[in-house]
Amino acid sequence: MIRAGRRHLVRTLADIAVQQGIAVPTLLSSGRLQAEGFPAPLSAGRTRLYDGEQVDAYFAGRPVPELSAADDEENLDDEVRRAGLVSVGECQ
């Protein structure tokens, strides 16, 4: 679920790969996404989305901040509402 007020922080696999200077297939096969402490995806569907603040903290060696568990009507909590955040080509 993408929490209210954090939409601007959402990162796709492509965004993370660019940040790391590697291709998406390399990111997927590198094991970085499964490494201990790497933040969980915000979405459980086909398109994996991540919180950029959490990703940045992980790669900087800082503690990964927890996301608020508070319910808010502005939370994006289903595939249809999240679909507007990424283009079809970014669905990895």
C-alpha positions as a LaTeX table, in Angstrom:
\begin{tabular}{lrrr}
\hline
Residue & $x$ (\AA) & $y$ (\AA) & $z$ (\AA) \\
\hline
Met1 & 0.00 & 0.00 & 0.00 \\
Ile2 & 1.27 & 3.45 & $-0.87$ \\
Arg3 & 0.68 & 5.65 & 2.13 \\
Ala4 & $-0.93$ & 9.07 & 1.83 \\
Gly5 & 1.60 & 11.81 & 1.20 \\
Arg6 & 4.30 & 9.38 & 0.00 \\
Arg7 & 3.33 & 9.02 & $-3.65$ \\
His8 & 6.29 & 11.19 & $-4.70$ \\
Leu9 & 8.65 & 8.70 & $-3.03$ \\
Val10 & 7.49 & 5.64 & $-4.97$ \\
Arg11 & 10.22 & 3.81 & $-6.89$ \\
Thr12 & 9.90 & 1.11 & $-9.52$ \\
Leu13 & 12.43 & $-1.62$ & $-10.17$ \\
Ala14 & 13.68 & 0.49 & $-13.09$ \\
Asp15 & 14.24 & 3.45 & $-10.74$ \\
Ile16 & 16.22 & 1.31 & $-8.30$ \\
Ala17 & 18.29 & $-0.21$ & $-11.11$ \\
Val18 & 19.20 & 3.27 & $-12.41$ \\
Gln19 & 20.10 & 4.36 & $-8.87$ \\
Gln20 & 22.46 & 1.37 & $-8.61$ \\
Gly21 & 23.85 & 1.85 & $-12.14$ \\
Ile22 & 22.69 & $-1.55$ & $-13.36$ \\
Ala23 & 20.03 & $-2.99$ & $-15.67$ \\
Val24 & 16.73 & $-4.31$ & $-14.28$ \\
Pro25 & 17.56 & $-7.95$ & $-15.14$ \\
Thr26 & 20.86 & $-7.57$ & $-13.28$ \\
Leu27 & 19.03 & $-6.12$ & $-10.28$ \\
Leu28 & 16.59 & $-9.03$ & $-10.29$ \\
Ser29 & 19.30 & $-11.67$ & $-10.51$ \\
Ser30 & 21.73 & $-9.97$ & $-8.11$ \\
Gly31 & 19.90 & $-10.97$ & $-4.94$ \\
Arg32 & 19.84 & $-7.35$ & $-3.71$ \\
Leu33 & 16.05 & $-7.35$ & $-3.50$ \\
Gln34 & 16.09 & $-10.46$ & $-1.32$ \\
Ala35 & 18.94 & $-9.32$ & 0.91 \\
Glu36 & 18.32 & $-9.16$ & 4.64 \\
Gly37 & 17.00 & $-5.75$ & 5.59 \\
Phe38 & 15.98 & $-4.69$ & 2.08 \\
Pro39 & 12.57 & $-3.01$ & 2.31 \\
Ala40 & 9.52 & $-4.99$ & 1.30 \\
Pro41 & 7.64 & $-3.88$ & $-1.79$ \\
Leu42 & 4.65 & $-1.62$ & $-1.25$ \\
Ser43 & 2.65 & $-3.73$ & $-3.66$ \\
Ala44 & 2.02 & $-7.43$ & $-3.86$ \\
Gly45 & 0.98 & $-7.46$ & $-7.51$ \\
Arg46 & 2.94 & $-7.82$ & $-10.71$ \\
Thr47 & 4.34 & $-4.29$ & $-10.53$ \\
Arg48 & 6.67 & $-4.05$ & $-7.57$ \\
Leu49 & 6.79 & $-0.58$ & $-6.08$ \\
Tyr50 & 9.08 & 0.50 & $-3.26$ \\
Asp51 & 9.25 & 3.45 & $-0.89$ \\
Gly52 & 12.19 & 5.61 & $-1.98$ \\
Glu53 & 13.04 & 6.79 & 1.53 \\
Gln54 & 13.34 & 3.17 & 2.66 \\
Val55 & 15.42 & 2.18 & $-0.38$ \\
Asp56 & 17.75 & 5.16 & 0.06 \\
Ala57 & 18.25 & 4.36 & 3.75 \\
Tyr58 & 19.05 & 0.72 & 2.97 \\
Phe59 & 21.66 & 1.54 & 0.33 \\
Ala60 & 23.19 & 4.22 & 2.56 \\
Gly61 & 23.58 & 1.70 & 5.39 \\
Arg62 & 21.10 & 3.54 & 7.63 \\
Pro63 & 18.18 & 1.93 & 9.46 \\
Val64 & 15.20 & 1.50 & 7.15 \\
Pro65 & 12.39 & 3.69 & 8.49 \\
Glu66 & 9.05 & 2.10 & 9.27 \\
Leu67 & 6.04 & 3.32 & 7.32 \\
Ser68 & 2.96 & 4.56 & 9.12 \\
Ala69 & 0.27 & 1.95 & 9.58 \\
Ala70 & $-2.44$ & 4.59 & 9.89 \\
Asp71 & $-5.42$ & 4.22 & 7.60 \\
Asp72 & $-6.12$ & 7.20 & 5.38 \\
Glu73 & $-8.60$ & 7.58 & 2.55 \\
Glu74 & $-5.73$ & 8.90 & 0.40 \\
Asn75 & $-3.77$ & 5.62 & 0.71 \\
Leu76 & $-3.40$ & 3.87 & $-2.64$ \\
Asp77 & $-4.31$ & 0.34 & $-1.72$ \\
Asp78 & $-5.37$ & $-1.48$ & $-4.84$ \\
Glu79 & $-3.90$ & $-2.33$ & $-8.23$ \\
Val80 & $-6.22$ & $-0.03$ & $-10.17$ \\
Arg81 & $-5.29$ & 3.05 & $-8.16$ \\
Arg82 & $-1.56$ & 2.20 & $-8.24$ \\
Ala83 & $-1.62$ & 1.62 & $-12.00$ \\
Gly84 & $-1.64$ & 5.36 & $-12.64$ \\
Leu85 & 1.81 & 5.71 & $-11.02$ \\
Val86 & 3.79 & 3.70 & $-13.58$ \\
Ser87 & 3.70 & 3.13 & $-17.30$ \\
Val88 & 3.09 & $-0.32$ & $-18.74$ \\
Gly89 & 6.75 & $-0.59$ & $-19.78$ \\
Glu90 & 7.87 & $-0.30$ & $-16.16$ \\
Cys91 & 5.83 & $-3.26$ & $-14.97$ \\
Gln92 & 8.51 & $-5.70$ & $-13.86$ \\
\hline
\end{tabular}
